Amino acid sequence: MVTQSFKYRLVTRSDFDGLVCAALLRELQMLDDILFVHPKDVQDGLIEVTSRDIMTNLPYMAGCHLCFDHHNSEAIRNGPSARQNYILDPQADSAARVVYSYFGGKPRFPGIRPDMMDAVDKCDSARFSRDDILAPKKWDMLNFVMDPRTGLGRFRQFRISNYQLMMALIDYCRNHSIEEILALPDVRERVELYNSQRQDYCEQIARCSGMFGHVAVIDLRHEDTIYCGNRFLAYALLPECNISIHLLKSRQPNTTVLAVGKSILNRTNPVNIGSLMLKHGGGGHAAAGTCQIPANEADDLLPEIVQSLNQSIDAALAVHI
């Protein structure tokens, strides 16, 4: 492979998609630094981006060298105008797939395992079965371990930090099987914690959730301990819901996170969540999105969002009656 003479910094999310994006660009020898950030910090202008930055799976910033994304809300936010440094494909299943395709696919990435690319597409587009949710294995388990929403970052007893693990896995996942990755002590201890808290998390979801029409509201704002568990467990535990809203305390003071997602087991809600979250300063895909709002406004805004979500399916049903 030809060595890339000029090196860039990757700015991405700290999750499985970000991990694979980093592995792809490292395979092309394009990186000399990696910064993991939250998309809200990008939206709020807290992250300085320059022409030596490549961004993936984050809101577009004009000053970057290249920005790769597949979020539907970004197509709406940024409008139809073409930008040569903005590679947006809302039809792609992952940002990693956008990167992979842009640079030439398999001929440019002979060392990248096809099963890893298939896995990041499956995981980022949430093509999980009920069994995948309740008893994840292989790449699915690694995805949930790397997902910040799983909550492992709230527990500090690990030998190395989540950031250090992400950095170590960028190179390791390029030339090792998923079985070898899961056997790493620093991955294994996280899998063991995930499995040990599964029952506590399921009980917490049941205790903190309420059904409002087709919408499950899971309010975790007042929980002293939020156990770790994957973001889709609510759909396996509450099969009557077709959409969920998780209410969480933000790491920003006096701020509440609304994490909204369509059930991946009951796909009957037609609303575009990314568009709805965009109206409240957030964003996302057609099937999932988040926004962060002042904590003292959350209880007033929640009924409005629930009503919008329920009306969307009521309108869809009316069309078919």
C-alpha positions as CSV (number, residue, x, y, z in Angstrom):
1,M,0.0,0.0,0.0
2,V,1.3,3.5,-0.9
3,T,2.1,5.5,2.3
4,Q,-0.1,8.6,2.7
5,S,2.3,11.5,3.0
6,F,0.0,14.0,4.7
7,K,-1.7,12.8,7.9
8,Y,-5.0,13.9,9.3
9,R,-6.8,13.9,12.6
10,L,-10.0,11.9,12.7
11,V,-12.9,13.4,14.7
12,T,-15.6,10.9,15.4
13,R,-17.9,9.3,18.0
14,S,-16.7,6.9,20.6
15,D,-18.7,3.9,19.4
16,F,-18.5,0.8,17.1
17,D,-19.1,2.9,13.9
18,G,-16.4,5.3,15.0
19,L,-14.0,2.4,15.7
20,V,-14.5,1.0,12.2
21,C,-14.1,4.4,10.6
22,A,-10.8,4.8,12.4
23,A,-9.7,1.3,11.4
24,L,-10.4,2.1,7.7
25,L,-8.5,5.4,7.7
26,R,-5.7,3.8,9.7
27,E,-5.6,1.1,7.0
28,L,-5.0,3.9,4.4
29,Q,-2.3,5.3,6.7
30,M,-4.1,8.7,6.7
31,L,-4.2,9.4,10.5
32,D,-1.8,10.7,13.0
33,D,-4.4,11.6,15.7
34,I,-8.0,10.7,16.7
35,L,-10.4,12.7,18.8
36,F,-13.6,11.2,20.1
37,V,-16.4,13.8,20.6
38,H,-20.1,14.0,21.3
39,P,-22.2,15.3,18.4
40,K,-23.9,17.9,20.6
41,D,-20.5,19.5,21.3
42,V,-20.0,19.8,17.6
43,Q,-23.4,21.4,17.1
44,D,-22.7,23.9,19.9
45,G,-19.3,24.9,18.3
46,L,-17.2,23.5,21.2
47,I,-15.0,21.5,18.9
48,E,-12.4,23.4,16.8
49,V,-12.1,21.8,13.3
50,T,-9.5,22.6,10.7
51,S,-8.5,21.5,7.2
52,R,-6.4,18.7,8.7
53,D,-9.5,17.1,10.2
54,I,-11.6,14.2,8.8
55,M,-15.0,14.0,10.5
56,T,-17.3,10.9,10.5
57,N,-20.8,10.4,11.9
58,L,-20.9,14.0,13.2
59,P,-22.7,17.2,12.2
60,Y,-21.0,18.9,9.2
61,M,-18.5,21.7,9.9
62,A,-17.3,23.6,6.8
63,G,-13.7,24.0,7.9
64,C,-12.9,20.2,7.8
65,H,-11.0,18.4,5.1
66,L,-13.7,15.8,4.7
67,C,-16.9,14.9,6.5
68,F,-18.6,11.5,6.1
69,D,-22.1,10.9,7.4
70,H,-25.4,9.1,6.8
71,H,-27.8,10.9,9.2
72,N,-31.1,11.8,7.5
73,S,-31.4,14.9,9.7
74,E,-28.1,16.3,8.3
75,A,-29.5,16.2,4.8
76,I,-32.4,18.4,6.1
77,R,-30.2,20.6,8.3
78,N,-27.6,21.4,5.6
79,G,-30.0,21.7,2.6
80,P,-29.4,20.5,-0.9
81,S,-26.3,22.6,-1.8
82,A,-23.4,20.5,-2.8
83,R,-20.1,20.7,-0.8
84,Q,-17.1,18.9,-2.2
85,N,-15.8,18.0,1.3
86,Y,-19.2,16.7,2.5
87,I,-19.9,13.0,1.7
88,L,-23.5,12.3,3.0
89,D,-25.4,9.1,2.1
90,P,-28.6,8.8,4.1
91,Q,-29.1,5.4,2.4
92,A,-25.9,3.9,3.8
93,D,-26.3,1.7,6.9
94,S,-23.2,3.2,8.7
95,A,-20.8,6.1,8.4
96,A,-18.1,3.4,8.1
97,R,-19.8,2.2,4.9
98,V,-19.7,5.7,3.5
99,V,-16.0,5.9,4.2
100,Y,-15.4,2.4,2.7
101,S,-17.3,3.2,-0.5
102,Y,-15.8,6.6,-1.0
103,F,-12.2,5.3,-0.9
104,G,-12.9,2.5,-3.3
105,G,-14.4,-0.4,-1.3
106,K,-12.8,-3.9,-1.2
107,P,-9.9,-3.2,-3.6
108,R,-8.6,-0.4,-1.4
109,F,-9.2,-2.3,1.8
110,P,-8.0,-5.9,1.2
111,G,-7.0,-6.2,4.9
112,I,-10.4,-5.2,6.3
113,R,-12.5,-8.2,7.3
114,P,-15.9,-8.3,5.4
115,D,-17.6,-9.7,8.5
116,M,-16.6,-6.5,10.4
117,M,-18.1,-4.3,7.7
118,D,-21.3,-6.4,7.6
119,A,-21.4,-6.1,11.4
120,V,-21.0,-2.3,11.6
121,D,-23.8,-2.0,9.0
122,K,-26.1,-4.3,11.0
123,C,-25.3,-2.7,14.3
124,D,-25.6,1.0,13.2
125,S,-28.8,0.3,11.3
126,A,-30.1,-1.7,14.3
127,R,-31.0,-4.9,12.3
128,F,-31.2,-7.0,15.5
129,S,-33.6,-9.8,16.3
130,R,-35.1,-10.3,19.7
131,D,-32.5,-13.0,20.4
132,D,-29.7,-10.6,19.4
133,I,-31.0,-8.1,21.9
134,L,-31.5,-10.5,24.8
135,A,-28.4,-12.6,24.3
136,P,-25.9,-10.7,22.0
137,K,-22.9,-12.6,20.6
138,K,-19.8,-11.8,18.6
139,W,-19.8,-8.4,16.8
140,D,-23.2,-7.6,18.3
141,M,-21.8,-7.9,21.8
142,L,-18.8,-5.8,20.9
143,N,-21.1,-3.1,19.5
144,F,-23.1,-3.0,22.7
145,V,-19.9,-2.9,24.8
146,M,-18.6,0.1,22.7
147,D,-21.9,1.9,22.7
148,P,-21.8,4.8,25.2
149,R,-25.6,4.4,25.6
150,T,-25.0,1.0,27.2
151,G,-23.6,2.8,30.2
152,L,-20.4,0.9,30.9
153,G,-18.6,4.3,31.1
154,R,-20.5,5.0,34.4
155,F,-18.5,2.2,36.0
156,R,-14.8,3.0,36.7
157,Q,-13.4,-0.3,37.9
158,F,-11.8,-1.3,34.6
159,R,-8.1,-1.7,34.2
160,I,-8.0,0.9,31.3
161,S,-10.4,3.6,30.3
162,N,-13.0,3.3,27.5
163,Y,-10.9,5.8,25.5
164,Q,-7.8,3.7,25.9
165,L,-9.7,0.6,24.9
166,M,-11.0,2.3,21.8
167,M,-7.5,3.4,20.8
168,A,-6.2,-0.2,21.3
169,L,-8.9,-1.8,19.3
170,I,-8.5,0.4,16.2
171,D,-5.4,-1.5,15.2
172,Y,-6.3,-4.8,16.8
173,C,-9.6,-5.2,15.0
174,R,-8.0,-4.9,11.6
175,N,-6.2,-8.2,11.9
176,H,-7.9,-10.2,14.5
177,S,-11.1,-12.2,14.6
178,I,-14.1,-11.2,16.7
179,E,-13.4,-14.2,18.9
180,E,-9.9,-12.9,19.6
181,I,-11.2,-9.4,20.2
182,L,-13.8,-10.7,22.8
183,A,-11.0,-12.7,24.5
184,L,-9.0,-9.6,25.2
185,P,-9.0,-9.2,29.0
186,D,-10.1,-5.5,28.8
187,V,-13.0,-6.4,26.5
188,R,-13.9,-9.6,28.5
189,E,-14.2,-7.7,31.8
190,R,-16.7,-5.3,30.2
191,V,-18.7,-8.2,28.8
192,E,-18.7,-9.8,32.2
193,L,-20.1,-6.6,33.8
194,Y,-22.7,-6.2,31.1
195,N,-23.9,-9.8,31.7
196,S,-23.8,-9.4,35.5
197,Q,-26.1,-6.4,35.4
198,R,-28.6,-7.7,32.8
199,Q,-31.3,-8.6,35.3
200,D,-30.9,-5.4,37.3
201,Y,-31.2,-3.4,34.1
202,C,-34.3,-5.3,33.0
203,E,-36.0,-4.7,36.4
204,Q,-35.0,-1.0,36.2
205,I,-36.6,-0.6,32.8
206,A,-39.8,-2.2,34.0
207,R,-39.9,0.0,37.1
208,C,-39.2,3.3,35.3
209,S,-41.3,2.9,32.1
210,G,-44.8,3.9,31.3
211,M,-46.9,3.4,28.1
212,F,-48.6,6.4,26.6
213,G,-50.4,5.2,23.5
214,H,-47.8,3.5,21.4
215,V,-44.9,5.3,23.1
216,A,-42.8,3.9,26.0
217,V,-41.4,6.6,28.2
218,I,-38.4,5.4,30.3
219,D,-37.6,8.0,32.8
220,L,-34.1,7.4,34.3
221,R,-33.5,11.0,35.5
222,H,-34.0,10.2,39.2
223,E,-32.2,6.8,39.4
224,D,-29.1,6.9,41.6
225,T,-27.6,4.0,39.6
226,I,-28.4,3.4,36.0
227,Y,-27.4,-0.2,35.3
228,C,-25.7,-1.0,32.0
229,G,-27.8,-2.6,29.3
230,N,-28.2,-2.2,25.6
231,R,-30.5,0.5,24.2
232,F,-32.9,-2.0,22.6
233,L,-33.8,-4.0,25.6
234,A,-36.9,-1.9,26.1
235,Y,-38.3,-3.2,22.8
236,A,-37.9,-6.8,23.8
237,L,-39.4,-6.1,27.3
238,L,-42.2,-3.9,26.1
239,P,-43.4,-5.5,22.8
240,E,-46.5,-3.3,22.7
241,C,-44.5,-0.1,22.1
242,N,-43.4,0.9,18.6
243,I,-41.3,3.9,19.8
244,S,-39.4,4.8,23.0
245,I,-38.2,7.9,24.8
246,H,-35.4,7.6,27.3
247,L,-35.1,10.6,29.6
248,L,-31.6,10.9,31.1
249,K,-29.5,13.5,32.9
250,S,-27.0,15.1,30.6
251,R,-23.4,15.5,31.4
252,Q,-24.1,19.2,30.9
253,P,-25.5,20.8,34.0
254,N,-29.3,21.4,34.2
255,T,-29.8,19.6,30.9
256,T,-32.0,16.6,30.0
257,V,-31.3,14.2,27.2
258,L,-34.3,12.8,25.2
259,A,-33.1,9.7,23.3
260,V,-35.9,8.6,21.0
261,G,-35.9,5.4,18.9
262,K,-38.3,3.3,16.9
263,S,-38.8,-0.2,18.1
264,I,-36.7,-2.5,15.9
265,L,-39.2,-5.4,16.7
266,N,-42.5,-3.5,16.1
267,R,-41.8,-1.3,13.0
268,T,-45.2,0.4,12.7
269,N,-44.4,4.0,13.5
270,P,-43.8,6.1,10.3
271,V,-42.4,9.3,12.0
272,N,-39.1,10.6,11.0
273,I,-37.4,10.9,14.4
274,G,-34.4,12.8,13.1
275,S,-36.6,15.5,11.7
276,L,-38.6,15.7,14.9
277,M,-35.4,16.0,17.0
278,L,-34.1,18.6,14.6
279,K,-37.0,20.9,15.6
280,H,-35.7,20.7,19.2
281,G,-32.0,21.3,18.5
282,G,-31.0,17.7,18.1
283,G,-30.9,15.3,15.1
284,G,-30.6,11.7,14.1
285,H,-31.9,9.2,11.5
286,A,-35.4,8.4,10.4
287,A,-35.5,5.7,13.1
288,A,-33.5,7.2,16.0
289,G,-32.4,10.6,17.3
290,T,-31.7,12.7,20.4
291,C,-32.0,16.2,21.6
292,Q,-30.8,18.0,24.7
293,I,-33.1,20.5,26.4
294,P,-33.1,22.6,29.6
295,A,-34.0,20.3,32.5
296,N,-36.8,22.7,33.7
297,E,-38.5,22.4,30.3
298,A,-38.4,18.6,29.9
299,D,-41.7,17.8,31.6
300,D,-43.5,20.4,29.6
301,L,-42.0,19.4,26.3
302,L,-42.4,15.6,26.8
303,P,-46.2,15.5,26.3
304,E,-45.8,17.5,23.0
305,I,-43.3,15.0,21.7
306,V,-45.3,12.0,22.8
307,Q,-48.4,13.5,21.1
308,S,-46.4,14.0,17.9
309,L,-45.2,10.4,17.9
310,N,-48.7,9.0,18.6
311,Q,-50.3,11.2,16.0
312,S,-47.9,10.0,13.3
313,I,-49.1,6.4,13.6
314,D,-52.7,7.4,14.0
315,A,-52.5,9.3,10.8
316,A,-50.8,6.4,9.1
317,L,-53.5,4.0,10.3
318,A,-56.3,6.4,9.1
319,V,-54.8,6.3,5.6
320,H,-55.2,2.5,5.5
321,I,-58.8,2.4,6.9
